[in-house]
Amino acid sequence: MSSEYRCPLEDLLIIDFETTCEENVFDHPVEIIQIGVVVLNIKDKVIREDVVFNKLVKPVVNPILSQHCIELTGIQQDSVDKADTFSVVYQQFLDWLKEHNLDERKFAFVCDGRQDMWRLAQYQFLLIKENFPAIFRQWINMNKIFQDVAKEKYLSIAGRSNLQKMSNFFEIEFDGHAHNAIDDVKFLAKVTKKILDTGRFVNVNETLNCISGWRNVPENVDPNWKLDMHKTHKVIARVLPLASVKRRRAYDPAEDYGICLFCKKSTIDTCVGGVHKQYPADLYSQIKEPFDFATVAGLKRD
């Protein structure tokens, strides 16, 4: 075991968003209803149990939670009714970072995939008509690292979700309610620590770009795209302004924070995700039925 963790950051912030959802409805204008964050300190090699952020968020577009959402997350309607809206909770989160001296240029977020930043956070800021913040531009996709650790065993590991597979592979028991943000991040923090304990190098491996080469290739939209989650996400990947891409060069916190790998500009500067630089006019022309995800966020041009 290495005496020091192989990570160029001071802290890792394991984060998860829970959102509104409808059972088997994939063209859904998702809104964040819970933010959960725990901190793993790299120098001390500990999960900071005294530094936790866990807030519910009041949805605005669809204020009434579906029964499916309530059962999936364990979040009750009266709880979100009493919560603050996203803009308020996001400011509370920024204040929490300052309170605990967590410098955004010295930490990185850890997620169990790309969905939290690429789809959920990006869409939420579009809904509130705010520029996408630099703080969410880059992250560690722990599932990608997990796949590399598990290698050929990955596909045969039991489990429907990334976290279930991690639990079975690392023999780490999941405590709490799956799909509840704070329970998810507490578990993912244990997985992250387990991987770091082996001497594995952990660094930012995904970011958001304004341009991505694969989006230049025309997409033939399946007529039944709304009935399949993966097909819906393929469409959504075209209509969201910023695209998730794999980093091919090692992330340097001092130089790369908030920077788009394509235009080399930052979310502090002009690359803020407000303008779609690869607007998918051809894709929209193929979609004849209502497209709620795009319409509610104003993504489709008149």
BELUR-V252755 format. One record per residue. N is the residue number from 1. RES is the residue in three letters. SS is DSSP state (H for helix, E for strand, - for the rest). OMEGA is omega in whole degrees, -180 to 180 (999 if undefined). NEAR is the number of other C-alpha atoms within 10 Angstrom. Layout:
# BELUR-V252755
n->[N;N]
res->[RES;RES]
ss->[SS;SS]
omega->[OMEGA;OMEGA]
near->[NEAR;NEAR]
This chain:
# BELUR-V252755
n->[1;2;3;4;5;6;7;8;9;10;11;12;13;14;15;16;17;18;19;20;21;22;23;24;25;26;27;28;29;30;31;32;33;34;35;36;37;38;39;40;41;42;43;44;45;46;47;48;49;50;51;52;53;54;55;56;57;58;59;60;61;62;63;64;65;66;67;68;69;70;71;72;73;74;75;76;77;78;79;80;81;82;83;84;85;86;87;88;89;90;91;92;93;94;95;96;97;98;99;100;101;102;103;104;105;106;107;108;109;110;111;112;113;114;115;116;117;118;119;120;121;122;123;124;125;126;127;128;129;130;131;132;133;134;135;136;137;138;139;140;141;142;143;144;145;146;147;148;149;150;151;152;153;154;155;156;157;158;159;160;161;162;163;164;165;166;167;168;169;170;171;172;173;174;175;176;177;178;179;180;181;182;183;184;185;186;187;188;189;190;191;192;193;194;195;196;197;198;199;200;201;202;203;204;205;206;207;208;209;210;211;212;213;214;215;216;217;218;219;220;221;222;223;224;225;226;227;228;229;230;231;232;233;234;235;236;237;238;239;240;241;242;243;244;245;246;247;248;249;250;251;252;253;254;255;256;257;258;259;260;261;262;263;264;265;266;267;268;269;270;271;272;273;274;275;276;277;278;279;280;281;282;283;284;285;286;287;288;289;290;291;292;293;294;295;296;297;298;299;300;301;302]
res->[MET;SER;SER;GLU;TYR;ARG;CYS;PRO;LEU;GLU;ASP;LEU;LEU;ILE;ILE;ASP;PHE;GLU;THR;THR;CYS;GLU;GLU;ASN;VAL;PHE;ASP;HIS;PRO;VAL;GLU;ILE;ILE;GLN;ILE;GLY;VAL;VAL;VAL;LEU;ASN;ILE;LYS;ASP;LYS;VAL;ILE;ARG;GLU;ASP;VAL;VAL;PHE;ASN;LYS;LEU;VAL;LYS;PRO;VAL;VAL;ASN;PRO;ILE;LEU;SER;GLN;HIS;CYS;ILE;GLU;LEU;THR;GLY;ILE;GLN;GLN;ASP;SER;VAL;ASP;LYS;ALA;ASP;THR;PHE;SER;VAL;VAL;TYR;GLN;GLN;PHE;LEU;ASP;TRP;LEU;LYS;GLU;HIS;ASN;LEU;ASP;GLU;ARG;LYS;PHE;ALA;PHE;VAL;CYS;ASP;GLY;ARG;GLN;ASP;MET;TRP;ARG;LEU;ALA;GLN;TYR;GLN;PHE;LEU;LEU;ILE;LYS;GLU;ASN;PHE;PRO;ALA;ILE;PHE;ARG;GLN;TRP;ILE;ASN;MET;ASN;LYS;ILE;PHE;GLN;ASP;VAL;ALA;LYS;GLU;LYS;TYR;LEU;SER;ILE;ALA;GLY;ARG;SER;ASN;LEU;GLN;LYS;MET;SER;ASN;PHE;PHE;GLU;ILE;GLU;PHE;ASP;GLY;HIS;ALA;HIS;ASN;ALA;ILE;ASP;ASP;VAL;LYS;PHE;LEU;ALA;LYS;VAL;THR;LYS;LYS;ILE;LEU;ASP;THR;GLY;ARG;PHE;VAL;ASN;VAL;ASN;GLU;THR;LEU;ASN;CYS;ILE;SER;GLY;TRP;ARG;ASN;VAL;PRO;GLU;ASN;VAL;ASP;PRO;ASN;TRP;LYS;LEU;ASP;MET;HIS;LYS;THR;HIS;LYS;VAL;ILE;ALA;ARG;VAL;LEU;PRO;LEU;ALA;SER;VAL;LYS;ARG;ARG;ARG;ALA;TYR;ASP;PRO;ALA;GLU;ASP;TYR;GLY;ILE;CYS;LEU;PHE;CYS;LYS;LYS;SER;THR;ILE;ASP;THR;CYS;VAL;GLY;GLY;VAL;HIS;LYS;GLN;TYR;PRO;ALA;ASP;LEU;TYR;SER;GLN;ILE;LYS;GLU;PRO;PHE;ASP;PHE;ALA;THR;VAL;ALA;GLY;LEU;LYS;ARG;ASP]
ss->[-;-;-;-;-;-;-;-;-;-;E;E;E;E;E;E;E;E;E;-;-;E;-;-;E;-;-;-;-;-;-;E;E;E;E;E;E;E;E;E;E;-;-;-;-;E;E;E;E;E;E;E;E;E;E;E;E;-;-;-;-;-;-;-;-;-;H;H;H;H;H;H;H;-;-;-;H;H;H;H;H;-;-;E;-;H;H;H;H;H;H;H;H;H;H;H;H;H;H;-;-;-;-;-;-;-;E;E;E;E;E;-;-;-;H;H;H;H;H;H;H;H;H;H;H;H;H;-;-;-;-;-;-;H;H;H;-;E;E;E;E;H;H;H;H;H;H;H;H;H;H;H;H;H;H;H;-;-;-;-;-;H;H;H;H;H;H;H;H;H;-;-;-;-;-;-;-;-;-;-;H;H;H;H;H;H;H;H;H;H;H;H;H;H;H;H;H;-;-;-;-;-;-;-;-;E;E;E;E;-;-;-;H;H;H;H;-;-;-;-;-;-;-;-;H;H;H;-;H;H;H;H;H;H;H;H;H;H;H;-;-;-;E;E;E;E;-;-;-;-;-;-;H;H;H;H;-;-;E;-;-;-;-;-;-;E;-;-;-;-;-;-;-;-;-;-;-;-;-;-;H;H;H;H;H;H;-;-;-;-;-;H;H;H;H;H;-;-;-;-;-;-]
omega->[-180;180;178;176;178;-177;-175;-175;179;-179;169;179;180;-171;176;174;168;-174;171;-179;175;-179;178;173;-172;173;-174;177;-173;174;179;178;176;174;178;-179;168;-173;172;-179;-174;-178;-178;177;-178;171;-175;-179;-180;-178;-175;174;-179;-177;171;-177;180;178;-176;-178;177;-173;-180;179;175;177;177;-180;180;-179;-178;-173;-174;-180;-176;-178;-177;179;179;176;-178;-175;174;177;-172;-177;180;-178;178;177;176;178;178;177;178;177;180;-179;-176;176;178;-176;-175;177;-178;174;173;175;174;178;179;178;-180;-171;-173;-177;-174;-173;-171;-179;-179;-178;-179;179;173;-180;-178;176;176;176;179;-174;180;-174;-178;-173;-176;-178;175;175;-174;179;177;178;178;179;180;178;-177;180;-173;179;-170;-175;-178;-180;180;177;-180;-178;176;-177;177;178;179;-180;-179;-178;-176;-178;176;-177;176;178;175;-174;177;-178;166;-168;-175;177;178;-176;176;177;-178;176;178;178;-180;178;179;-180;178;180;-180;-178;-180;176;-179;-180;176;-179;176;180;179;179;175;179;175;-174;-177;-180;175;179;-178;-180;173;-174;176;-180;-179;-175;-177;-175;-175;-176;-177;178;177;180;175;177;-179;179;178;-172;176;-176;-177;-177;177;180;177;176;178;176;-177;-179;175;-176;-177;-174;-168;-177;175;-173;172;-178;-179;-175;179;175;-174;175;174;-175;-175;-177;-171;176;-179;-179;180;-176;175;-174;-173;-178;-179;179;180;-179;180;-176;-176;-177;177;-178;-171;-177;-178;-175;-176;-179;179;-177;-178;180;179;999]
near->[9;10;8;13;22;16;17;18;19;17;24;27;24;29;27;31;24;25;23;22;23;15;10;12;12;20;22;18;22;23;25;23;26;25;23;22;25;27;25;23;18;20;12;12;15;14;22;14;10;8;13;18;16;16;21;23;24;25;22;14;12;14;14;15;20;16;13;14;20;14;11;16;19;13;18;14;16;11;12;20;16;11;17;17;17;24;14;12;19;15;11;15;17;13;12;15;15;12;9;9;9;17;12;20;17;15;23;26;25;30;24;24;18;21;16;22;25;25;18;19;20;24;24;21;19;19;19;12;12;14;17;21;17;20;17;20;26;27;28;23;24;25;20;16;19;20;16;12;13;16;10;10;11;15;11;9;15;14;14;8;11;16;21;16;20;25;20;14;16;14;10;15;12;18;10;12;13;17;20;20;23;26;19;25;27;23;21;27;24;20;20;23;18;14;19;20;17;12;15;17;13;20;23;24;19;22;26;28;26;23;20;17;10;10;15;12;7;11;15;10;17;14;11;9;17;19;14;14;14;12;16;19;17;13;22;16;16;23;22;26;25;28;23;21;18;14;14;9;9;11;18;14;17;8;9;16;23;25;21;22;20;13;12;12;17;19;19;15;10;12;23;23;22;18;15;17;12;18;18;19;12;12;15;17;9;13;14;8;8;9;15;13;19;19;12;15;17;13;19;16;9;4]
